[in-house]
Amino acid sequence: MTFVVGENCIKCKHTDCVEVCPVDCFYEGPNFLVIHPDECIDCALCEPECPVGAIFSEDELPEDQSEFLKLNAELAEIWPNITEIKESPADAEQWDGVPGKIQYLER
């Protein structure tokens, strides 16, 4: 099993989760983070660190976000690895909880 970064990370992209990951399985895109499913060891350390509740256990991924399981796997293969915390986007707070953010995902 793996953890999955869901839709609410788009345009929020807080990196608190990255710093606690013992296996460095996070990958960074322009406005979104993903977890590499083959590297995640299911330690669950990242989930409580996400200030916008965008990380889910694979078996608790909301049905309306099921596409994010595949999206995390796909993008983790092409985006660079991130291992250190970075500053969040200046407007991250404004994007927290906004529905339908998939349309803003930058690849």
The first five atom37 places (N, CA, C, CB, O) and aatype in JSON, in Angstrom:
{
  "aatype": [12, 16, 13, 19, 19, 7, 6, 2, 4, 9, 11, 4, 11, 8, 16, 3, 4, 19, 6, 19, 4, 14, 19, 3, 4, 13, 18, 6, 7, 14, 2, 13, 10, 19, 9, 8, 14, 3, 6, 4, 9, 3, 4, 0, 10, 4, 6, 14, 6, 4, 14, 19, 7, 0, 9, 13, 15, 6, 3, 6, 10, 14, 6, 3, 5, 15, 6, 13, 10, 11, 10, 2, 0, 6, 10, 0, 6, 9, 17, 14, 2, 9, 16, 6, 9, 11, 6, 15, 14, 0, 3, 0, 6, 5, 17, 3, 7, 19, 14, 7, 11, 9, 5, 18, 10, 6, 1],
  "atom_mask": [
    [1, 1, 1, 1, 1],
    [1, 1, 1, 1, 1],
    [1, 1, 1, 1, 1],
    [1, 1, 1, 1, 1],
    [1, 1, 1, 1, 1],
    [1, 1, 1, 0, 1],
    [1, 1, 1, 1, 1],
    [1, 1, 1, 1, 1],
    [1, 1, 1, 1, 1],
    [1, 1, 1, 1, 1],
    [1, 1, 1, 1, 1],
    [1, 1, 1, 1, 1],
    [1, 1, 1, 1, 1],
    [1, 1, 1, 1, 1],
    [1, 1, 1, 1, 1],
    [1, 1, 1, 1, 1],
    [1, 1, 1, 1, 1],
    [1, 1, 1, 1, 1],
    [1, 1, 1, 1, 1],
    [1, 1, 1, 1, 1],
    [1, 1, 1, 1, 1],
    [1, 1, 1, 1, 1],
    [1, 1, 1, 1, 1],
    [1, 1, 1, 1, 1],
    [1, 1, 1, 1, 1],
    [1, 1, 1, 1, 1],
    [1, 1, 1, 1, 1],
    [1, 1, 1, 1, 1],
    [1, 1, 1, 0, 1],
    [1, 1, 1, 1, 1],
    [1, 1, 1, 1, 1],
    [1, 1, 1, 1, 1],
    [1, 1, 1, 1, 1],
    [1, 1, 1, 1, 1],
    [1, 1, 1, 1, 1],
    [1, 1, 1, 1, 1],
    [1, 1, 1, 1, 1],
    [1, 1, 1, 1, 1],
    [1, 1, 1, 1, 1],
    [1, 1, 1, 1, 1],
    [1, 1, 1, 1, 1],
    [1, 1, 1, 1, 1],
    [1, 1, 1, 1, 1],
    [1, 1, 1, 1, 1],
    [1, 1, 1, 1, 1],
    [1, 1, 1, 1, 1],
    [1, 1, 1, 1, 1],
    [1, 1, 1, 1, 1],
    [1, 1, 1, 1, 1],
    [1, 1, 1, 1, 1],
    [1, 1, 1, 1, 1],
    [1, 1, 1, 1, 1],
    [1, 1, 1, 0, 1],
    [1, 1, 1, 1, 1],
    [1, 1, 1, 1, 1],
    [1, 1, 1, 1, 1],
    [1, 1, 1, 1, 1],
    [1, 1, 1, 1, 1],
    [1, 1, 1, 1, 1],
    [1, 1, 1, 1, 1],
    [1, 1, 1, 1, 1],
    [1, 1, 1, 1, 1],
    [1, 1, 1, 1, 1],
    [1, 1, 1, 1, 1],
    [1, 1, 1, 1, 1],
    [1, 1, 1, 1, 1],
    [1, 1, 1, 1, 1],
    [1, 1, 1, 1, 1],
    [1, 1, 1, 1, 1],
    [1, 1, 1, 1, 1],
    [1, 1, 1, 1, 1],
    [1, 1, 1, 1, 1],
    [1, 1, 1, 1, 1],
    [1, 1, 1, 1, 1],
    [1, 1, 1, 1, 1],
    [1, 1, 1, 1, 1],
    [1, 1, 1, 1, 1],
    [1, 1, 1, 1, 1],
    [1, 1, 1, 1, 1],
    [1, 1, 1, 1, 1],
    [1, 1, 1, 1, 1],
    [1, 1, 1, 1, 1],
    [1, 1, 1, 1, 1],
    [1, 1, 1, 1, 1],
    [1, 1, 1, 1, 1],
    [1, 1, 1, 1, 1],
    [1, 1, 1, 1, 1],
    [1, 1, 1, 1, 1],
    [1, 1, 1, 1, 1],
    [1, 1, 1, 1, 1],
    [1, 1, 1, 1, 1],
    [1, 1, 1, 1, 1],
    [1, 1, 1, 1, 1],
    [1, 1, 1, 1, 1],
    [1, 1, 1, 1, 1],
    [1, 1, 1, 1, 1],
    [1, 1, 1, 0, 1],
    [1, 1, 1, 1, 1],
    [1, 1, 1, 1, 1],
    [1, 1, 1, 0, 1],
    [1, 1, 1, 1, 1],
    [1, 1, 1, 1, 1],
    [1, 1, 1, 1, 1],
    [1, 1, 1, 1, 1],
    [1, 1, 1, 1, 1],
    [1, 1, 1, 1, 1],
    [1, 1, 1, 1, 1]
  ],
  "atom_positions": [
    [[0.85, -1.18, 0.0], [0.0, 0.0, 0.0], [0.89, 1.24, 0.0], [-0.96, 0.0, 1.22], [2.04, 1.2, 0.44]],
    [[0.33, 2.32, -0.5], [1.06, 3.58, -0.58], [0.19, 4.72, -0.09], [1.53, 3.84, -2.02], [-1.01, 4.56, 0.13]],
    [[0.8, 5.86, 0.07], [0.06, 7.07, 0.35], [-0.02, 7.85, -0.95], [0.73, 7.92, 1.48], [0.83, 7.7, -1.84]],
    [[-1.05, 8.68, -1.07], [-1.34, 9.38, -2.32], [-1.57, 10.86, -2.02], [-2.57, 8.75, -3.03], [-2.27, 11.21, -1.07]],
    [[-0.99, 11.71, -2.84], [-1.25, 13.14, -2.73], [-2.48, 13.44, -3.59], [0.0, 14.01, -3.18], [-2.52, 13.11, -4.78]],
    [[-3.46, 14.05, -2.98], [-4.71, 14.34, -3.67], [-4.83, 15.78, -4.15], [0.0, 0.0, 0.0], [-3.89, 16.57, -4.06]],
    [[-6.01, 16.07, -4.65], [-6.28, 17.33, -5.34], [-5.99, 18.59, -4.55], [-7.68, 17.34, -5.75], [-5.57, 19.6, -5.12]],
    [[-6.21, 18.57, -3.24], [-6.05, 19.81, -2.49], [-4.6, 20.31, -2.44], [-6.56, 19.63, -1.1], [-4.36, 21.45, -2.04]],
    [[-3.66, 19.49, -2.83], [-2.26, 19.94, -2.88], [-2.03, 20.89, -4.06], [-1.32, 18.73, -2.99], [-1.13, 21.74, -4.01]],
    [[-2.82, 20.76, -5.1], [-2.63, 21.6, -6.29], [-2.75, 23.07, -5.9], [-3.67, 21.24, -7.39], [-3.73, 23.49, -5.29]],
    [[-1.74, 23.83, -6.25], [-1.61, 25.26, -5.97], [-1.41, 25.59, -4.49], [-2.83, 25.98, -6.47], [-1.26, 26.76, -4.15]],
    [[-1.41, 24.6, -3.62], [-1.07, 24.82, -2.21], [0.39, 24.42, -2.01], [-2.02, 23.99, -1.25], [1.19, 25.2, -1.49]],
    [[0.72, 23.22, -2.41], [2.07, 22.66, -2.41], [2.91, 23.02, -1.17], [2.8, 23.11, -3.63], [4.0, 23.58, -1.28]],
    [[2.38, 22.68, -0.02], [3.17, 22.79, 1.2], [4.14, 21.61, 1.19], [2.25, 22.79, 2.51], [3.81, 20.54, 0.68]],
    [[5.32, 21.79, 1.73], [6.31, 20.72, 1.67], [6.68, 20.17, 3.05], [7.57, 21.22, 0.97], [7.73, 19.55, 3.22]],
    [[5.84, 20.4, 4.03], [6.08, 19.87, 5.38], [6.23, 18.35, 5.34], [4.93, 20.28, 6.33], [7.03, 17.78, 6.09]],
    [[5.46, 17.71, 4.48], [5.45, 16.25, 4.35], [6.8, 15.71, 3.87], [4.35, 15.82, 3.38], [7.22, 14.63, 4.29]],
    [[7.45, 16.46, 3.02], [8.72, 16.04, 2.43], [9.79, 15.84, 3.5], [9.19, 17.08, 1.4], [10.56, 14.89, 3.47]],
    [[9.8, 16.77, 4.44], [10.85, 16.76, 5.46], [10.79, 15.54, 6.39], [10.76, 18.01, 6.28], [11.82, 15.12, 6.91]],
    [[9.6, 14.97, 6.59], [9.48, 13.83, 7.51], [9.59, 12.48, 6.82], [8.16, 13.91, 8.24], [9.64, 11.45, 7.5]],
    [[9.62, 12.46, 5.5], [9.65, 11.19, 4.77], [11.01, 10.5, 4.92], [9.35, 11.43, 3.28], [12.03, 11.05, 4.51]],
    [[11.02, 9.3, 5.51], [12.3, 8.61, 5.73], [12.91, 7.99, 4.46], [12.12, 7.54, 6.76], [14.08, 7.6, 4.47]],
    [[12.13, 7.89, 3.4], [12.65, 7.26, 2.18], [12.68, 8.21, 0.98], [11.81, 6.05, 1.83], [12.93, 7.79, -0.15]],
    [[12.42, 9.49, 1.21], [12.49, 10.51, 0.16], [11.68, 10.11, -1.09], [13.94, 10.75, -0.23], [12.22, 10.1, -2.2]],
    [[10.41, 9.8, -0.9], [9.58, 9.35, -2.02], [8.68, 10.42, -2.6], [8.75, 8.19, -1.6], [7.74, 10.11, -3.33]],
    [[8.95, 11.69, -2.28], [8.17, 12.79, -2.84], [8.86, 13.36, -4.07], [7.95, 13.89, -1.79], [10.08, 13.44, -4.15]],
    [[8.02, 13.76, -5.02], [8.52, 14.36, -6.27], [7.74, 15.65, -6.49], [8.36, 13.37, -7.5], [6.56, 15.74, -6.17]],
    [[8.43, 16.65, -7.06], [7.86, 17.98, -7.14], [7.64, 18.46, -8.56], [8.75, 18.95, -6.43], [8.53, 18.41, -9.41]],
    [[6.41, 18.92, -8.79], [6.08, 19.57, -10.05], [5.93, 21.06, -9.81], [0.0, 0.0, 0.0], [6.18, 21.53, -8.7]],
    [[5.54, 21.8, -10.81], [5.41, 23.24, -10.68], [4.45, 23.7, -9.58], [4.97, 23.81, -11.98], [4.72, 24.69, -8.9]],
    [[3.34, 22.99, -9.4], [2.38, 23.44, -8.38], [1.71, 22.27, -7.63], [1.32, 24.3, -9.02], [0.58, 22.4, -7.16]],
    [[2.42, 21.15, -7.54], [1.85, 19.94, -6.95], [2.97, 19.0, -6.56], [0.87, 19.24, -7.94], [4.03, 19.0, -7.18]],
    [[2.76, 18.21, -5.53], [3.7, 17.16, -5.13], [3.05, 15.81, -5.36], [4.12, 17.33, -3.63], [1.82, 15.69, -5.34]],
    [[3.87, 14.79, -5.59], [3.36, 13.43, -5.69], [4.23, 12.48, -4.88], [3.29, 12.98, -7.18], [5.37, 12.81, -4.53]],
    [[3.69, 11.32, -4.58], [4.41, 10.26, -3.87], [4.63, 9.12, -4.84], [3.63, 9.78, -2.59], [3.7, 8.68, -5.51]],
    [[5.87, 8.64, -4.9], [6.17, 7.49, -5.77], [5.66, 6.23, -5.07], [7.73, 7.39, -6.07], [6.15, 5.89, -3.99]],
    [[4.7, 5.53, -5.66], [4.09, 4.38, -4.99], [5.04, 3.21, -4.76], [2.93, 3.92, -5.78], [4.83, 2.43, -3.83]],
    [[6.06, 3.07, -5.58], [7.0, 1.97, -5.4], [8.06, 2.27, -4.35], [7.67, 1.65, -6.71], [8.78, 1.37, -3.93]],
    [[8.16, 3.52, -3.94], [9.16, 3.91, -2.94], [8.55, 4.11, -1.56], [9.86, 5.18, -3.38], [9.24, 3.99, -0.55]],
    [[7.27, 4.43, -1.51], [6.57, 4.68, -0.25], [6.56, 3.4, 0.59], [5.12, 5.18, -0.51], [6.23, 2.32, 0.1]],
    [[6.91, 3.55, 1.86], [6.94, 2.38, 2.75], [5.74, 2.35, 3.7], [8.24, 2.36, 3.56], [5.72, 1.58, 4.66]],
    [[4.76, 3.19, 3.43], [3.52, 3.2, 4.21], [3.76, 3.51, 5.69], [2.82, 1.85, 4.08], [3.14, 2.92, 6.57]],
    [[4.68, 4.43, 5.94], [5.0, 4.77, 7.33], [3.98, 5.72, 7.96], [6.38, 5.38, 7.41], [3.88, 5.81, 9.18]],
    [[3.24, 6.43, 7.12], [2.18, 7.35, 7.56], [2.68, 8.62, 8.24], [1.26, 6.64, 8.48], [1.88, 9.34, 8.83]],
    [[3.96, 8.9, 8.17], [4.47, 10.11, 8.79], [4.05, 11.38, 8.06], [5.98, 10.05, 8.87], [3.89, 12.44, 8.67]],
    [[3.87, 11.28, 6.77], [3.54, 12.46, 5.95], [2.12, 12.95, 6.13], [3.77, 12.15, 4.51], [1.86, 14.15, 6.12]],
    [[1.2, 12.04, 6.29], [-0.23, 12.39, 6.32], [-0.57, 13.47, 7.35], [-1.04, 11.15, 6.61], [-1.22, 14.45, 6.99]],
    [[-0.16, 13.33, 8.62], [-0.52, 14.37, 9.59], [0.25, 15.68, 9.4], [-0.28, 13.86, 10.98], [-0.14, 16.71, 9.96]],
    [[1.32, 15.66, 8.64], [2.11, 16.87, 8.41], [1.5, 17.8, 7.37], [3.5, 16.49, 7.98], [1.83, 18.98, 7.33]],
    [[0.61, 17.29, 6.54], [0.01, 18.1, 5.48], [-1.0, 19.08, 6.07], [-0.65, 17.2, 4.41], [-2.03, 18.65, 6.6]],
    [[-0.73, 20.38, 5.99], [-1.64, 21.35, 6.6], [-2.97, 21.52, 5.86], [-0.95, 22.67, 6.67], [-3.88, 22.16, 6.37]],
    [[-3.08, 20.95, 4.66], [-4.34, 21.07, 3.91], [-5.04, 19.72, 3.72], [-4.07, 21.7, 2.55], [-6.0, 19.62, 2.96]],
    [[-4.57, 18.68, 4.41], [-5.24, 17.38, 4.35], [-5.27, 16.77, 2.98], [0.0, 0.0, 0.0], [-6.27, 16.16, 2.59]],
    [[-4.18, 16.91, 2.23], [-4.15, 16.42, 0.85], [-3.51, 15.05, 0.69], [-3.43, 17.4, 0.0], [-3.42, 14.55, -0.43]],
    [[-3.07, 14.43, 1.78], [-2.43, 13.13, 1.69], [-3.34, 12.06, 2.28], [-1.05, 13.14, 2.41], [-3.87, 12.22, 3.38]],
    [[-3.5, 10.99, 1.53], [-4.4, 9.91, 1.94], [-3.7, 8.56, 1.82], [-5.67, 9.92, 1.1], [-2.85, 8.35, 0.95]],
    [[-4.07, 7.65, 2.7], [-3.69, 6.26, 2.54], [-4.42, 5.77, 1.3], [-4.02, 5.39, 3.82], [-5.56, 6.16, 1.05]],
    [[-3.78, 4.92, 0.53], [-4.39, 4.42, -0.71], [-5.79, 3.85, -0.46], [-3.51, 3.35, -1.33], [-6.69, 4.06, -1.27]],
    [[-5.97, 3.14, 0.63], [-7.27, 2.53, 0.89], [-8.29, 3.51, 1.48], [-7.11, 1.36, 1.83], [-9.45, 3.15, 1.69]],
    [[-7.87, 4.75, 1.75], [-8.79, 5.77, 2.25], [-8.93, 6.94, 1.28], [-8.32, 6.27, 3.6], [-9.49, 7.98, 1.63]],
    [[-8.41, 6.77, 0.08], [-8.49, 7.8, -0.94], [-9.96, 8.01, -1.32], [-7.63, 7.43, -2.18], [-10.64, 7.06, -1.7]],
    [[-10.45, 9.25, -1.22], [-11.86, 9.48, -1.57], [-12.13, 9.03, -3.01], [-12.21, 10.98, -1.41], [-11.3, 9.2, -3.9]],
    [[-13.29, 8.47, -3.21], [-13.65, 7.93, -4.52], [-13.53, 8.97, -5.64], [-15.07, 7.39, -4.48], [-13.12, 8.64, -6.76]],
    [[-13.87, 10.21, -5.33], [-13.79, 11.25, -6.35], [-12.35, 11.69, -6.66], [-14.6, 12.45, -5.91], [-12.13, 12.55, -7.51]],
    [[-11.38, 11.08, -5.97], [-9.98, 11.39, -6.22], [-9.18, 10.16, -6.65], [-9.35, 12.0, -4.98], [-7.95, 10.16, -6.61]],
    [[-9.88, 9.12, -7.06], [-9.21, 7.87, -7.43], [-8.18, 8.05, -8.54], [-10.24, 6.83, -7.85], [-7.2, 7.32, -8.6]],
    [[-8.4, 9.03, -9.43], [-7.46, 9.27, -10.52], [-6.08, 9.71, -10.02], [-8.02, 10.33, -11.46], [-5.1, 9.6, -10.74]],
    [[-6.02, 10.19, -8.77], [-4.75, 10.66, -8.23], [-3.78, 9.53, -7.91], [-5.0, 11.47, -6.99], [-2.57, 9.76, -7.84]],
    [[-4.27, 8.33, -7.73], [-3.38, 7.18, -7.52], [-2.52, 6.98, -8.77], [-4.2, 5.89, -7.2], [-1.3, 6.85, -8.68]],
    [[-3.15, 6.97, -9.92], [-2.44, 6.81, -11.19], [-1.59, 8.05, -11.49], [-3.44, 6.56, -12.34], [-0.46, 7.93, -11.98]],
    [[-2.12, 9.22, -11.2], [-1.41, 10.46, -11.47], [-0.13, 10.56, -10.64], [-2.32, 11.65, -11.17], [0.9, 11.0, -11.16]],
    [[-0.17, 10.15, -9.37], [1.02, 10.16, -8.53], [2.09, 9.25, -9.13], [0.68, 9.72, -7.1], [3.26, 9.64, -9.22]],
    [[1.69, 8.05, -9.54], [2.65, 7.1, -10.11], [3.26, 7.63, -11.41], [1.96, 5.76, -10.37], [4.47, 7.52, -11.62]],
    [[2.42, 8.2, -12.25], [2.88, 8.72, -13.55], [3.85, 9.88, -13.38], [1.68, 9.17, -14.39], [4.93, 9.89, -13.98]],
    [[3.49, 10.87, -12.57], [4.3, 12.07, -12.43], [5.57, 11.84, -11.62], [3.49, 13.17, -11.8], [6.57, 12.54, -11.82]],
    [[5.56, 10.87, -10.71], [6.76, 10.55, -9.93], [7.88, 10.02, -10.81], [6.42, 9.53, -8.84], [9.05, 10.09, -10.45]],
    [[7.52, 9.5, -11.97], [8.52, 8.99, -12.9], [9.21, 10.1, -13.7], [7.88, 8.0, -13.85], [10.29, 9.89, -14.26]],
    [[8.59, 11.28, -13.76], [9.17, 12.33, -14.6], [9.58, 13.59, -13.83], [8.2, 12.71, -15.67], [10.39, 14.37, -14.32]],
    [[9.03, 13.8, -12.65], [9.37, 14.98, -11.88], [10.59, 14.71, -11.0], [8.19, 15.42, -11.02], [10.88, 13.56, -10.68]],
    [[11.32, 15.77, -10.62], [12.49, 15.6, -9.75], [12.11, 15.3, -8.3], [13.36, 16.85, -9.8], [11.06, 15.73, -7.81]],
    [[12.97, 14.58, -7.65], [12.8, 14.24, -6.24], [12.97, 15.5, -5.4], [13.81, 13.13, -5.81], [13.79, 16.36, -5.71]],
    [[12.2, 15.6, -4.32], [12.33, 16.72, -3.39], [12.54, 16.13, -2.0], [11.07, 17.66, -3.43], [11.8, 15.24, -1.57]],
    [[13.54, 16.63, -1.29], [13.88, 16.07, 0.03], [13.93, 17.11, 1.14], [15.2, 15.37, -0.05], [14.07, 16.76, 2.31]],
    [[13.81, 18.38, 0.79], [13.87, 19.43, 1.8], [12.66, 20.35, 1.69], [15.17, 20.24, 1.66], [12.12, 20.58, 0.62]],
    [[12.27, 20.86, 2.83], [11.12, 21.77, 2.89], [11.44, 23.06, 2.13], [10.73, 22.08, 4.36], [12.57, 23.55, 2.16]],
    [[10.43, 23.58, 1.46], [10.54, 24.84, 0.73], [9.39, 25.74, 1.16], [10.53, 24.61, -0.82], [8.44, 25.28, 1.79]],
    [[9.5, 27.0, 0.83], [8.43, 27.93, 1.14], [7.2, 27.61, 0.29], [8.88, 29.39, 0.91], [7.32, 27.3, -0.89]],
    [[6.05, 27.68, 0.89], [4.79, 27.44, 0.17], [4.49, 28.62, -0.74], [3.62, 27.19, 1.16], [4.98, 29.73, -0.5]],
    [[3.69, 28.42, -1.77], [3.29, 29.54, -2.62], [2.61, 30.63, -1.79], [2.35, 29.06, -3.75], [1.92, 30.33, -0.81]],
    [[2.8, 31.86, -2.16], [2.26, 33.0, -1.41], [0.73, 32.95, -1.31], [2.68, 34.3, -2.06], [0.15, 33.41, -0.33]],
    [[0.08, 32.39, -2.33], [-1.38, 32.34, -2.32], [-1.95, 30.98, -1.93], [-1.9, 32.72, -3.69], [-3.12, 30.69, -2.18]],
    [[-1.13, 30.14, -1.32], [-1.55, 28.78, -0.95], [-2.81, 28.77, -0.09], [-0.43, 28.07, -0.22], [-3.7, 27.95, -0.29]],
    [[-2.88, 29.68, 0.85], [-4.03, 29.71, 1.76], [-5.34, 29.96, 1.0], [-3.83, 30.8, 2.82], [-6.39, 29.42, 1.35]],
    [[-5.28, 30.77, -0.03], [-6.47, 31.08, -0.83], [-6.97, 29.86, -1.6], [-6.17, 32.21, -1.81], [-8.16, 29.77, -1.89]],
    [[-6.08, 28.93, -1.92], [-6.43, 27.76, -2.71], [-6.87, 26.56, -1.87], [-5.27, 27.36, -3.57], [-7.41, 25.59, -2.4]],
    [[-6.65, 26.62, -0.57], [-7.0, 25.51, 0.3], [-8.51, 25.27, 0.26], [-6.54, 25.78, 1.74], [-9.3, 26.15, 0.58]],
    [[-8.89, 24.06, -0.14], [-10.3, 23.67, -0.14], [-11.08, 24.04, -1.4], [0.0, 0.0, 0.0], [-12.27, 23.74, -1.5]],
    [[-10.42, 24.69, -2.34], [-11.11, 25.06, -3.58], [-11.38, 23.78, -4.37], [-10.26, 26.08, -4.42], [-10.45, 23.03, -4.64]],
    [[-12.63, 23.52, -4.75], [-12.93, 22.3, -5.51], [-12.52, 22.42, -6.98], [-14.43, 21.98, -5.42], [-12.39, 23.52, -7.51]],
    [[-12.32, 21.28, -7.61], [-12.04, 21.26, -9.05], [-10.68, 21.77, -9.44], [0.0, 0.0, 0.0], [-10.51, 22.32, -10.53]],
    [[-9.68, 21.62, -8.57], [-8.35, 22.16, -8.86], [-7.56, 21.35, -9.88], [-7.57, 22.26, -7.59], [-6.51, 21.8, -10.34]],
    [[-8.02, 20.16, -10.25], [-7.3, 19.34, -11.22], [-7.04, 20.12, -12.51], [-8.1, 18.05, -11.54], [-6.02, 19.9, -13.16]],
    [[-7.93, 21.01, -12.86], [-7.76, 21.8, -14.08], [-6.56, 22.73, -14.02], [-9.01, 22.61, -14.34], [-6.08, 23.19, -15.05]],
    [[-6.06, 23.01, -12.81], [-4.91, 23.9, -12.64], [-3.59, 23.16, -12.5], [-5.12, 24.78, -11.45], [-2.54, 23.8, -12.35]],
    [[-3.62, 21.85, -12.54], [-2.39, 21.07, -12.41], [-1.44, 21.36, -13.55], [-2.71, 19.58, -12.36], [-1.79, 21.19, -14.71]],
    [[-0.24, 21.8, -13.2], [0.79, 22.07, -14.21], [1.73, 20.87, -14.24], [1.58, 23.4, -13.9], [2.23, 20.42, -13.21]],
    [[1.96, 20.38, -15.43], [2.86, 19.25, -15.58], [4.22, 19.73, -15.95], [2.34, 18.26, -16.61], [5.14, 18.93, -16.13]]
  ]
}
